[in-house]
Amino acid sequence: MLPQKWASVVLLLQLCSAGCGFCGKVLVWPVDMSHWLNIKNILEELAKKGHEVTVLTPAHTKLIDYKKPSPLNFEILHSEYQKESVEKAHEKFLDVILNVLPNLTPWQSTIKLNDVFLEITESVKTLCESAVYNQALMKKLQERNYDVMVIDPVMPCGELVAELLGVPFVLTLRVSMGGMKEKHCGKLPAPPSYVPVQMVGLTDRMTFLERVKNVMFSVLFDFRIRDYDIHFWDQFYSEALGRPTTLCETLGKAEIWLIRTYWDFEFPRPYLPNFEFVGGLHCKPAKPLPKEIEEFVQSSGKDGIVVFSLGSVIQNLTEEKGNLIASALAQIPQKVLWRYKGKKPATLGANTRLYDWLPQNDLLGHPKTKAFITHGGINGIYEAIYHGVPMVGVPMFADQPDNIAHMKAKGAAVEVNLYTMTSADLLHALRTVINNSSYKENAMKLSRIHHDQPMRPLDRAVFWIEFVMRHKGAKHLRPASHDLTWFQYHSLDVIGFLLACAASAIFLITKCCLFSCQKFGKTGKKKKRE
C-alpha cells in the first residue's frame, strides 16, 4: 500500500507540473486606467498557468487595486508627492481635453497634448527614481532572478528597470505618440505614401493632399514630438546606467512587441518578425446581465438598446454638452444605457438611464444591442468588433481619432465631433448606424475575421512571453537595422559614395573631353598654318 500511495503522490505532482510546463518569474511595469484593464488579462493568465507575477505599481492609482485579493503580487513604489502630482496631472489633462482642445486645429492639438505630457514628465521621473535609485528594492528584484519583464511603454522607465536588472523584456501597447517608438526604436518600416501617421486619423487610401498632410505630420513627430524623449529621458537613462545611451536605444532592445490590434482593425503594412498582434485579448463571450439591467434591456422590445460610454477617463461632461447629448438620445425608439457620473441632464428622456458603471462587454454581446456610442478607446472598439456591433464614434484625444478612422474606413462606424456636434448631428449618426444595415453587416464581417484565428489573442500573448522566458530572449527575430546608424539605415552613405563615383567619372570624362578638344584644336591650328 505504501508504494501505491507514494506513486499517487508522484503522479499528482507530475500532473501539477504538466499544467505549467515551464514556470518562471515575471516582473511587470504597467500603466494605469484602460491600459491596466488590458494587460491585467495577460498577467492573470500567466498566474493561472503557474508563473509568479510581480507588478511594480505606484502607491496611488485609479484602477490598479493592489489591496484586493489577487493571484498577482504587488511591489509598491512610494514616491514623494506622488498622490498630489497624479491628481493634479489628471485634472489638468481633463481640462485640456474638455476645454482647450475644442478651440485648436488638429496640428495645434497634437502639439498641445505633447506639451501636457512634458509637464507631467517630472512626476513620472520621480516615480522612476523611486524604483531605479532604491537600492534595497533593486537588490531584492535582482535576487529574485526574473525570467522576463512585461512593460507598457506609454510611460518611460520599465525598460530602464529591465536593463538594470539584465532581464529580457516584452512590450505591450496599442500605439505610441505618432507611432514614433515603433518606427524609430522598434525600426518598424513606415513609408508615408501609404502608411498613415498614427493618431492623425488618416487611412491607407490617401489623396494627394492627405499624403502631403501625412508627410508633414511625419516630420512634425520626428523633429518636434521626439524632443520629449531626446532632451530629458536620454540624459536620465545615461545617468542611471552610467554610460551614454538613449530611451530609444533601450526600448529597441525589446524581444517582442505585442501590438494590441489585429487585421480586423489594422490596414495592411510592413511589420517585423518580433511584432505580434494580440488585439482583443480581453474580449470574451457575454455573461448574463444583472437583474435590474436585464429587465430594462428586455423592456426595449423589438427596438433594442444603445450602449453609451466615454471610457474610464471621461465620465462626465459640461452641463450644456450633457443636455445636448441627452436631447438626441431622447428622440430614438431604442432604450439607452449611458455610463455617466455628471449632473443629470434636464433633457434626459424616459428611454435613457444613467449608470456609474456598466458591464460593457456583456451589454455589447446582448442580442438586443443595436449600436455602441464610444469615445474610440481600443478596448471598447475590440469588444464591439468581437460581438459585431456597429459604432458611433465620439473621439477626443490620443489614439481615439485614429481608431475611429479605422472603423469608418471599414464601414462599421460613423463619427461625430464631440466639440462641434449638435443634437441633430448625433441623432443622424445614430439613425444611420441603426437603420442602415450595411453598418451591422460590416461589423459582423470584422467579427468573423476576428474569431477566425488559429489561436486566441490572449493565448498568443502568453505564448510569446513564455517563448522569451524559455529561450532567454528572442534575438533571432530582431532585425539588423538596430545595429545601423540612421544614415546607414537609409543608405545615405551608399548613395553618397555612388554620387561621388558618378561625379568623379563625370569630372574625369569632362576633363578628358576638354583635354582632347584642346589638343585637337592645337593640332588643327598647326596644320592650318603649315
C-alpha positions as CSV (number, residue, x, y, z in Angstrom):
1,M,0.0,0.0,0.0
2,L,2.8,2.4,0.8
3,P,4.4,2.3,-2.6
4,Q,1.0,2.7,-4.2
5,K,0.4,5.8,-2.0
6,W,3.7,7.4,-3.0
7,A,3.0,6.6,-6.6
8,S,-0.2,8.5,-6.4
9,V,1.6,11.5,-4.8
10,V,4.3,11.4,-7.6
11,L,1.6,11.2,-10.3
12,L,-0.3,14.2,-8.7
13,L,2.9,16.3,-8.7
14,Q,3.6,15.4,-12.3
15,L,0.1,16.4,-13.3
16,C,0.5,19.7,-11.5
17,S,3.9,20.5,-13.1
18,A,2.5,19.4,-16.5
19,G,0.0,22.2,-16.3
20,C,2.8,24.7,-16.1
21,G,5.4,23.2,-18.4
22,F,7.9,26.0,-17.6
23,C,7.0,28.1,-14.6
24,G,9.0,31.3,-14.3
25,K,9.1,34.7,-12.7
26,V,7.5,37.7,-14.4
27,L,8.1,41.3,-13.4
28,V,5.7,43.9,-14.7
29,W,5.8,47.7,-15.3
30,P,2.2,48.7,-16.0
31,V,0.3,51.9,-16.9
32,D,-2.9,52.7,-15.1
33,M,-6.5,53.2,-16.4
34,S,-7.6,51.3,-19.5
35,H,-4.0,50.1,-20.2
36,W,-4.2,48.2,-16.9
37,L,-7.5,46.6,-17.8
38,N,-5.9,45.2,-20.9
39,I,-2.6,44.0,-19.5
40,K,-4.3,42.5,-16.4
41,N,-5.8,39.8,-18.6
42,I,-2.3,38.6,-19.7
43,L,-0.9,38.7,-16.2
44,E,-3.8,36.7,-14.7
45,E,-3.5,34.1,-17.4
46,L,0.2,33.8,-16.7
47,A,-0.5,33.4,-13.0
48,K,-3.2,30.8,-13.8
49,K,-0.5,28.8,-15.6
50,G,1.7,28.8,-12.6
51,H,4.0,31.7,-13.2
52,E,5.0,34.0,-10.4
53,V,3.9,37.5,-11.4
54,T,5.0,40.7,-9.6
55,V,3.7,44.1,-10.5
56,L,5.6,47.3,-9.8
57,T,2.9,49.9,-9.1
58,P,2.7,53.4,-7.6
59,A,1.0,53.7,-4.2
60,H,-1.7,55.9,-5.7
61,T,-3.6,54.5,-8.7
62,K,-7.0,54.8,-10.3
63,L,-7.7,51.2,-11.4
64,I,-4.8,49.1,-10.2
65,D,-6.3,47.9,-6.9
66,Y,-3.4,46.1,-5.2
67,K,-5.3,45.9,-1.9
68,K,-7.8,43.3,-3.2
69,P,-7.1,39.6,-3.1
70,S,-5.3,38.7,-6.4
71,P,-3.2,35.9,-8.0
72,L,-0.7,38.7,-8.7
73,N,2.0,40.0,-6.3
74,F,2.4,43.8,-6.0
75,E,5.6,45.7,-5.2
76,I,4.5,49.2,-4.1
77,L,6.6,52.2,-5.3
78,H,6.4,55.1,-2.8
79,S,7.4,58.5,-4.4
80,E,7.3,61.9,-2.8
81,Y,4.1,63.9,-3.5
82,Q,3.0,61.1,-5.9
83,K,-0.6,61.2,-5.0
84,E,-0.9,65.0,-5.3
85,S,1.0,65.1,-8.6
86,V,-1.2,62.3,-10.1
87,E,-4.4,64.1,-9.1
88,K,-3.1,67.4,-10.4
89,A,-2.0,65.9,-13.7
90,H,-5.3,64.1,-14.1
91,E,-7.3,67.3,-13.5
92,K,-5.0,69.3,-15.9
93,F,-5.5,66.5,-18.6
94,L,-9.3,66.6,-18.3
95,D,-9.3,70.4,-18.5
96,V,-7.2,70.3,-21.7
97,I,-9.4,67.6,-23.3
98,L,-12.7,69.3,-22.5
99,N,-11.9,73.0,-22.6
100,V,-8.7,73.6,-24.6
101,L,-8.6,71.2,-27.5
102,P,-12.0,72.2,-28.9
103,N,-10.6,75.5,-29.8
104,L,-7.5,74.2,-31.6
105,T,-6.7,72.7,-35.0
106,P,-5.6,69.1,-35.2
107,W,-2.0,70.3,-35.6
108,Q,-2.2,72.6,-32.6
109,S,-4.0,69.8,-30.6
110,T,-1.1,67.4,-31.2
111,I,1.5,69.9,-30.0
112,K,-0.7,70.8,-27.0
113,L,-1.0,67.2,-25.9
114,N,2.7,66.8,-26.2
115,D,3.2,69.8,-24.0
116,V,0.9,68.4,-21.4
117,F,2.9,65.2,-21.4
118,L,6.0,67.2,-21.0
119,E,4.5,68.9,-17.9
120,I,3.9,65.6,-16.1
121,T,7.4,64.4,-17.0
122,E,8.8,65.4,-13.7
123,S,6.3,63.4,-11.7
124,V,7.0,60.4,-14.0
125,K,10.7,60.9,-13.3
126,T,10.1,61.0,-9.6
127,L,8.2,57.6,-9.8
128,C,11.1,56.2,-11.9
129,E,13.6,57.3,-9.4
130,S,11.7,55.6,-6.6
131,A,12.4,52.4,-8.4
132,V,15.9,52.6,-10.0
133,Y,17.5,54.6,-7.2
134,N,16.0,52.5,-4.4
135,Q,19.0,50.2,-3.7
136,A,17.0,47.9,-1.4
137,L,14.3,47.4,-3.9
138,M,16.7,46.8,-6.9
139,K,18.7,44.4,-4.8
140,K,15.5,42.4,-3.9
141,L,14.4,42.4,-7.5
142,Q,17.9,41.3,-8.6
143,E,17.9,38.4,-6.1
144,R,14.6,37.1,-7.4
145,N,16.1,36.3,-10.8
146,Y,13.2,37.2,-13.0
147,D,12.9,35.4,-16.4
148,V,11.1,38.2,-18.3
149,M,9.7,41.7,-17.8
150,V,6.4,42.8,-19.3
151,I,6.2,46.5,-19.9
152,D,3.7,49.1,-21.1
153,P,6.0,51.7,-22.7
154,V,3.5,54.6,-22.8
155,M,5.2,56.0,-19.7
156,P,9.1,55.6,-19.6
157,C,11.1,53.7,-17.1
158,G,10.1,50.0,-17.3
159,E,12.7,49.3,-20.0
160,L,15.3,51.1,-17.8
161,V,14.5,48.8,-14.9
162,A,14.8,45.7,-17.2
163,E,18.2,47.0,-18.4
164,L,19.5,47.5,-14.9
165,L,18.3,44.0,-13.9
166,G,19.6,42.4,-17.1
167,V,16.2,40.9,-17.7
168,P,14.8,40.3,-21.3
169,F,11.6,42.3,-21.8
170,V,8.4,42.3,-23.8
171,L,6.5,45.5,-24.7
172,T,2.7,45.6,-24.9
173,L,1.0,48.7,-26.5
174,R,-1.6,49.9,-28.9
175,V,0.5,52.7,-30.3
176,S,2.9,55.4,-29.1
177,M,2.6,59.1,-29.8
178,G,2.5,59.2,-33.6
179,G,3.9,55.7,-33.7
180,M,7.4,57.1,-33.0
181,K,8.6,54.4,-30.6
182,E,7.6,51.6,-33.0
183,K,9.2,53.5,-36.0
184,H,12.4,54.8,-34.5
185,C,13.0,52.4,-31.6
186,G,11.5,49.2,-33.0
187,K,12.7,50.0,-36.5
188,L,9.3,49.4,-38.0
189,P,9.1,50.5,-41.7
190,A,6.6,53.3,-42.3
191,P,6.5,54.5,-45.9
192,P,4.5,57.8,-45.7
193,S,3.0,57.1,-49.1
194,Y,0.5,54.6,-47.7
195,V,1.2,54.1,-44.0
196,P,-0.7,56.8,-42.1
197,V,1.0,58.5,-39.2
198,Q,-0.6,57.1,-36.1
199,M,-3.1,59.4,-34.2
200,V,-3.7,61.7,-37.2
201,G,-6.9,60.0,-38.3
202,L,-5.9,59.1,-41.9
203,T,-6.3,55.8,-43.7
204,D,-4.1,53.8,-46.1
205,R,-6.0,55.2,-49.1
206,M,-4.9,58.8,-49.1
207,T,-5.5,61.5,-51.7
208,F,-2.6,63.7,-52.8
209,L,-3.4,66.4,-50.2
210,E,-3.8,63.7,-47.5
211,R,-0.3,62.4,-48.4
212,V,1.1,65.9,-48.1
213,K,-0.6,66.1,-44.6
214,N,0.8,62.7,-43.7
215,V,4.4,63.7,-44.7
216,M,4.1,67.0,-42.8
217,F,2.9,65.2,-39.6
218,S,5.6,62.6,-40.0
219,V,8.2,65.4,-40.0
220,L,6.4,67.1,-37.0
221,F,6.6,63.9,-35.0
222,D,10.2,63.2,-36.0
223,F,11.5,66.6,-35.1
224,R,9.0,68.2,-32.6
225,I,7.5,65.4,-30.6
226,R,10.7,63.4,-30.3
227,D,12.1,66.3,-28.2
228,Y,10.1,64.7,-25.3
229,D,12.5,61.7,-25.5
230,I,15.7,63.3,-26.6
231,H,16.1,66.3,-24.2
232,F,15.1,64.6,-21.0
233,W,14.9,60.9,-20.8
234,D,18.1,60.3,-22.8
235,Q,20.1,62.1,-20.1
236,F,18.2,60.4,-17.3
237,Y,18.8,56.9,-18.8
238,S,22.5,57.7,-19.3
239,E,22.9,58.8,-15.7
240,A,21.1,55.8,-14.3
241,L,23.1,53.3,-16.4
242,G,26.4,55.1,-16.1
243,R,27.0,55.2,-19.8
244,P,25.8,57.2,-22.8
245,T,22.5,55.8,-24.1
246,T,19.1,56.9,-25.2
247,L,15.5,55.9,-24.3
248,C,15.1,54.7,-27.9
249,E,18.2,52.5,-27.8
250,T,16.9,51.0,-24.6
251,L,13.4,50.4,-25.9
252,G,14.9,48.9,-29.1
253,K,16.2,46.0,-27.0
254,A,12.7,44.7,-26.6
255,E,12.5,41.0,-27.5
256,I,8.8,41.1,-28.6
257,W,6.4,44.0,-29.3
258,L,2.8,42.8,-28.5
259,I,0.6,45.2,-30.5
260,R,-3.0,45.3,-29.2
261,T,-4.6,45.2,-32.7
262,Y,-5.2,42.7,-35.4
263,W,-6.0,42.6,-39.1
264,D,-9.7,43.1,-38.4
265,F,-8.6,46.6,-37.4
266,E,-5.3,47.3,-39.0
267,F,-4.5,48.5,-42.5
268,P,-2.0,46.2,-44.3
269,R,1.6,47.5,-43.9
270,P,5.1,46.1,-43.4
271,Y,5.8,44.5,-40.0
272,L,8.8,42.8,-38.4
273,P,9.1,39.2,-37.0
274,N,9.3,40.4,-33.4
275,F,6.0,42.3,-33.7
276,E,3.0,40.2,-32.8
277,F,-0.8,41.1,-32.9
278,V,-2.9,40.4,-29.9
279,G,-5.9,42.7,-30.4
280,G,-9.0,41.9,-28.4
281,L,-7.2,39.6,-25.9
282,H,-9.5,40.9,-23.2
283,C,-12.7,40.0,-25.1
284,K,-14.9,37.1,-24.0
285,P,-18.4,35.8,-24.5
286,A,-21.2,37.8,-22.8
287,K,-22.4,36.8,-19.4
288,P,-25.9,37.2,-18.0
289,L,-26.7,40.8,-17.1
290,P,-27.6,41.9,-13.5
291,K,-31.4,41.5,-13.0
292,E,-32.2,45.3,-13.0
293,I,-30.3,45.9,-16.2
294,E,-31.7,42.9,-17.9
295,E,-35.2,44.0,-17.1
296,F,-34.5,47.4,-18.6
297,V,-33.0,45.8,-21.7
298,Q,-35.9,43.5,-22.2
299,S,-38.4,46.4,-21.9
300,S,-36.9,47.8,-25.2
301,G,-38.9,45.2,-27.2
302,K,-38.0,44.9,-30.9
303,D,-36.3,48.3,-31.0
304,G,-33.4,47.1,-28.9
305,I,-30.8,49.1,-27.0
306,V,-27.9,51.5,-27.4
307,V,-24.9,51.4,-25.2
308,F,-23.1,54.6,-24.4
309,S,-19.7,55.0,-22.7
310,L,-16.8,57.5,-23.0
311,G,-14.4,55.2,-21.1
312,S,-12.7,55.3,-17.8
313,V,-11.1,58.8,-18.1
314,I,-14.1,61.0,-19.2
315,Q,-17.0,60.1,-17.0
316,N,-18.8,63.5,-17.0
317,L,-19.3,66.4,-19.4
318,T,-20.3,70.1,-19.1
319,E,-23.9,70.7,-18.3
320,E,-24.5,72.1,-21.8
321,K,-22.9,69.1,-23.5
322,G,-24.8,66.7,-21.3
323,N,-28.1,68.3,-22.2
324,L,-27.3,68.3,-25.9
325,I,-26.5,64.6,-25.9
326,A,-29.5,63.6,-23.8
327,S,-31.8,65.5,-26.1
328,A,-30.6,63.5,-29.1
329,L,-30.9,60.2,-27.2
330,A,-34.5,61.0,-26.2
331,Q,-35.5,61.1,-29.8
332,I,-34.7,57.5,-30.7
333,P,-37.0,54.5,-30.1
334,Q,-34.2,52.4,-28.6
335,K,-33.6,52.2,-24.8
336,V,-30.2,53.8,-23.9
337,L,-27.8,52.7,-21.1
338,W,-25.4,55.6,-20.6
339,R,-22.3,55.4,-18.3
340,Y,-22.3,58.9,-16.8
341,K,-21.4,60.5,-13.5
342,G,-22.1,64.1,-14.2
343,K,-25.2,66.1,-13.2
344,K,-28.4,64.6,-14.5
345,P,-29.3,66.4,-17.8
346,A,-32.6,68.3,-17.8
347,T,-33.3,66.9,-21.3
348,L,-32.9,63.3,-20.3
349,G,-35.6,61.1,-21.9
350,A,-37.6,58.3,-20.4
351,N,-35.8,55.9,-22.7
352,T,-32.3,56.7,-21.2
353,R,-30.8,55.5,-17.9
354,L,-27.6,56.7,-16.3
355,Y,-25.2,54.4,-14.6
356,D,-21.9,54.9,-12.7
357,W,-20.7,51.6,-14.2
358,L,-21.8,49.3,-17.0
359,P,-21.0,45.6,-17.8
360,Q,-19.9,46.9,-21.2
361,N,-18.8,43.6,-22.7
362,D,-21.9,41.8,-21.6
363,L,-24.1,44.5,-23.0
364,L,-22.4,44.6,-26.3
365,G,-22.8,40.8,-26.5
366,H,-26.6,41.1,-25.8
367,P,-28.8,40.2,-28.9
368,K,-30.8,43.4,-28.4
369,T,-27.8,45.8,-28.7
370,K,-28.2,47.8,-31.9
371,A,-25.3,50.4,-31.6
372,F,-22.4,51.4,-29.4
373,I,-21.6,55.1,-28.8
374,T,-17.9,55.1,-27.9
375,H,-15.0,57.5,-27.4
376,G,-12.9,55.2,-29.5
377,G,-10.7,53.6,-26.9
378,I,-9.2,50.4,-28.2
379,N,-10.7,48.2,-25.5
380,G,-14.2,49.2,-26.3
381,I,-13.6,49.1,-30.1
382,Y,-12.5,45.5,-29.8
383,E,-15.4,44.5,-27.6
384,A,-17.7,45.9,-30.4
385,I,-15.7,44.0,-33.1
386,Y,-15.8,40.8,-31.1
387,H,-19.6,41.0,-30.8
388,G,-20.3,42.6,-34.2
389,V,-21.8,45.8,-33.0
390,P,-21.7,49.0,-35.3
391,M,-20.4,52.2,-33.6
392,V,-21.0,55.9,-33.4
393,G,-17.5,57.3,-32.6
394,V,-17.0,60.4,-30.5
395,P,-13.2,60.6,-30.3
396,M,-11.4,63.1,-28.2
397,F,-7.6,62.6,-27.9
398,A,-4.6,60.2,-28.3
399,D,-5.3,57.2,-30.5
400,Q,-9.1,57.6,-30.4
401,P,-9.5,59.6,-33.7
402,D,-7.2,57.1,-35.3
403,N,-9.2,54.1,-34.0
404,I,-12.5,55.6,-35.2
405,A,-10.9,56.4,-38.6
406,H,-10.1,52.7,-39.0
407,M,-13.7,51.7,-38.2
408,K,-15.1,54.3,-40.6
409,A,-12.8,53.1,-43.4
410,K,-14.1,49.5,-42.8
411,G,-17.7,50.7,-42.9
412,A,-18.5,49.8,-39.2
413,A,-18.8,53.3,-37.7
414,V,-19.9,56.9,-38.1
415,E,-18.0,59.7,-36.5
416,V,-19.3,62.9,-34.8
417,N,-17.2,65.7,-33.3
418,L,-17.9,66.0,-29.6
419,Y,-16.9,69.7,-29.5
420,T,-18.9,70.9,-32.5
421,M,-21.8,68.5,-32.9
422,T,-25.4,69.4,-32.4
423,S,-28.2,67.2,-31.2
424,A,-29.3,66.7,-34.8
425,D,-25.8,65.5,-35.7
426,L,-25.7,62.8,-33.0
427,L,-29.3,61.8,-33.8
428,H,-28.5,61.5,-37.5
429,A,-25.4,59.4,-36.8
430,L,-27.4,57.1,-34.5
431,R,-30.2,56.6,-37.0
432,T,-27.7,55.9,-39.8
433,V,-25.8,53.2,-37.9
434,I,-29.0,51.6,-36.6
435,N,-31.2,51.8,-39.7
436,N,-28.6,51.3,-42.5
437,S,-28.0,47.5,-42.5
438,S,-24.5,47.9,-44.1
439,Y,-23.0,49.0,-40.8
440,K,-24.2,45.9,-39.0
441,E,-23.1,43.7,-41.9
442,N,-19.6,45.2,-41.9
443,A,-19.3,44.9,-38.1
444,M,-20.3,41.3,-38.3
445,K,-17.7,40.8,-41.1
446,L,-15.0,42.2,-38.8
447,S,-16.3,39.9,-36.0
448,R,-15.9,36.9,-38.2
449,I,-12.3,37.9,-39.2
450,H,-11.5,38.4,-35.5
451,H,-12.8,35.0,-34.5
452,D,-11.2,33.2,-37.4
453,Q,-7.7,32.9,-35.9
454,P,-5.5,29.8,-35.3
455,M,-5.3,30.7,-31.6
456,R,-6.9,33.2,-29.2
457,P,-5.1,36.6,-28.9
458,L,-4.7,36.0,-25.2
459,D,-3.0,32.6,-25.8
460,R,-0.8,34.2,-28.4
461,A,0.3,37.0,-26.0
462,V,1.1,34.4,-23.3
463,F,2.9,32.1,-25.8
464,W,5.3,34.8,-26.8
465,I,6.0,35.9,-23.2
466,E,6.7,32.3,-22.3
467,F,8.8,31.9,-25.5
468,V,11.1,34.7,-24.3
469,M,11.3,33.0,-20.9
470,R,12.2,29.6,-22.4
471,H,14.9,31.0,-24.8
472,K,16.2,33.8,-22.6
473,G,15.2,36.3,-25.3
474,A,14.3,36.3,-29.0
475,K,17.3,37.9,-30.6
476,H,16.9,35.8,-33.7
477,L,13.7,37.8,-34.5
478,R,15.4,41.2,-34.1
479,P,16.4,42.9,-37.4
480,A,19.9,44.0,-38.1
481,S,18.6,47.6,-38.6
482,H,19.1,48.1,-34.8
483,D,22.8,48.0,-35.3
484,L,22.9,50.6,-38.1
485,T,23.2,54.4,-37.8
486,W,20.4,56.5,-39.2
487,F,22.4,57.3,-42.4
488,Q,23.4,53.6,-42.9
489,Y,19.7,52.6,-42.4
490,H,18.6,55.0,-45.2
491,S,21.7,54.0,-47.3
492,L,22.8,57.6,-47.3
493,D,26.5,56.5,-47.1
494,V,26.0,54.3,-50.2
495,I,24.1,57.0,-52.1
496,G,26.8,59.5,-51.2
497,F,29.5,57.0,-52.4
498,L,27.7,56.3,-55.7
499,L,27.1,60.1,-56.2
500,A,30.8,60.7,-55.5
501,C,31.8,58.0,-58.0
502,A,29.4,59.4,-60.6
503,A,30.7,62.9,-60.0
504,S,34.3,61.7,-60.3
505,A,33.5,59.9,-63.5
506,I,31.8,62.9,-65.0
507,F,34.7,65.1,-63.9
508,L,37.3,62.8,-65.5
509,I,35.3,62.4,-68.7
510,T,34.8,66.1,-68.9
511,K,38.5,66.7,-68.3
512,C,39.4,64.1,-70.9
513,C,37.0,65.7,-73.4
514,L,38.3,69.2,-72.7
515,F,41.9,67.9,-73.0
516,S,41.1,66.2,-76.3
517,C,39.3,69.2,-77.6
518,Q,42.2,71.5,-76.7
519,K,44.8,69.1,-78.2
520,F,42.7,68.7,-81.3
521,G,42.3,72.4,-81.6
522,K,46.1,73.0,-81.3
523,T,46.8,70.2,-83.9
524,G,44.2,71.7,-86.2
525,K,45.7,75.2,-86.0
526,K,49.2,73.9,-86.5
527,K,48.1,72.0,-89.7
528,K,46.3,75.1,-90.9
529,R,49.5,77.2,-90.5
530,E,51.5,74.6,-92.4
